[in-house]
Each structure stands twice: as C-alpha cells, then as structure tokens.
Amino acid sequence: MTISPWHHHPRIRLTPQKVAKLFLERHGCCRECGRKLGPSDDYIVEHIIALENGGTNDWDNLGITCLWCKPKKDAEDHATAASTRSKATKHFISKSMRQSKWPSRKFSKRETIE
C-alpha cells in the first residue's frame, strides 16, 4: 500500500485488554506532558506519529495522552499534515495551474466574462 499525503493507514481498534497492557507498559504517564495518570483520570490511546502524517498502527507508535494535552497534539498533527499536503500540491501542480498565480481582477457588473 503506497502512502501519500492524501491517504493513510486505516485506524485500528484496541481491546480493553490491549489498552490496559499499553497503559502498564507506558507506566501510566502521558506521552506529551509526562503527567502520571491515575485510574480516575481520563486519557486516550493515540498514535505518536499520527496516521495522517505517515504513522502506522504498530505497537511502538501507540501512546497514552491525557485529555489536557490532546487538543494541542491534535492541532500540531493537523498543521503538519496540512503543510505536507500543501508542499506535495506545489510539487505536483505546475505554476500555471496554481490558483494563487491566477489573475485576481474583479469584474464590474457591466463587464462580461467571455
């Protein structure tokens, strides 16, 4: 399967037993801030390198993130993916086809575009 900026590995679901195993292996610490999480704290299992940035579902690419760090990590992951797609688009699309290079002249109501 060829991975491109527009296609990525499909997401997998972990069983509760695998989530518990991952929590214990990672010593119950948030990967982002290092905070020790207790049984009553909310956390999620996330990909260290996001799927949209070329990450995989390998066990080594999974970590736990507290809910305080999740929004920041998601924003960084989405920004990186957007930048990658933008660079890939510039690489594959000729300069004459890029919208930013098209004339931006606004026409008045009297003028017609032929």
C-alpha positions in Angstrom: 0.0 0.0 0.0 1.5 3.3 -1.1 1.0 6.1 1.4 0.6 9.6 0.2 -0.3 12.9 1.9 -3.9 12.2 1.0 -4.1 8.5 2.0 -3.1 6.8 5.2 -3.3 3.5 7.1 -6.8 2.7 8.3 -7.3 3.2 12.1 -7.5 0.1 14.3 -9.5 -0.5 17.4 -7.8 -1.9 20.6 -9.5 -4.2 23.0 -9.8 -3.1 26.6 -7.1 -5.7 27.5 -4.6 -4.2 25.0 -5.4 -0.7 26.3 -4.6 -1.9 29.8 -1.4 -3.5 28.6 -0.3 -0.3 26.8 -1.1 1.8 30.0 1.1 -0.5 32.1 3.9 -0.6 29.6 3.9 3.2 29.3 3.9 3.4 33.2 0.6 5.3 33.1 2.3 8.5 32.0 1.1 11.0 29.4 3.4 10.9 26.4 3.1 14.7 25.9 3.5 16.2 29.4 4.8 13.2 31.4 2.0 13.5 34.0 1.3 10.4 36.0 -2.3 9.3 35.3 -4.4 7.5 37.9 -7.3 5.2 37.4 -9.8 8.0 37.7 -8.0 10.2 35.1 -9.3 10.3 31.5 -6.8 9.6 28.8 -6.8 8.3 25.2 -4.6 6.0 23.2 -3.1 7.9 20.3 -0.6 7.4 17.6 2.7 9.0 18.4 3.2 9.8 14.7 -0.4 10.5 13.5 -1.7 8.3 10.7 -2.3 11.4 8.6 1.5 12.2 8.9 2.6 8.7 7.8 2.4 6.9 11.2 1.4 3.3 11.4 -0.7 1.1 13.8 2.5 -0.6 15.1 2.6 -1.1 18.9 5.7 1.1 19.2 3.7 4.0 17.6 1.0 4.0 20.2 1.0 6.0 23.4 -1.3 7.4 26.0 -2.2 11.1 26.1 -4.1 12.9 28.9 -7.2 15.0 27.9 -5.3 18.2 28.7 -2.7 17.5 26.1 -4.9 16.1 23.4 -6.1 19.4 21.8 -2.6 20.7 21.4 -1.3 17.4 19.9 -4.2 17.2 17.5 -3.6 20.8 16.4 0.1 20.1 15.8 -0.7 16.9 13.9 -3.3 18.6 11.7 -1.0 21.5 11.0 1.8 19.2 10.0 -0.5 17.2 7.7 -1.8 20.4 6.1 1.7 21.6 5.4 2.7 18.3 3.9 -0.3 18.3 1.6 0.4 21.9 0.6 4.1 21.1 -0.2 3.0 18.0 -2.2 0.5 20.0 -4.1 3.1 22.6 -5.1 5.4 19.8 -6.2 2.9 18.1 -8.4 0.9 21.1 -9.8 2.6 23.3 -12.4 3.0 27.0 -11.6 0.5 27.9 -14.3 -2.2 25.8 -12.6 -1.8 27.2 -9.1 -4.7 29.3 -8.1 -2.5 31.9 -6.3 -1.0 32.8 -9.7 -4.3 33.3 -11.4 -5.4 36.9 -12.0 -7.4 38.2 -9.2 -9.1 41.1 -11.1 -12.7 41.7 -10.1 -15.1 42.4 -12.8 -17.8 45.0 -12.5 -21.5 44.2 -13.2 -21.3 45.8 -16.6 -18.4 43.7 -17.8 -19.0 40.2 -19.0 -16.6 37.3 -19.0 -16.3 35.5 -22.3 
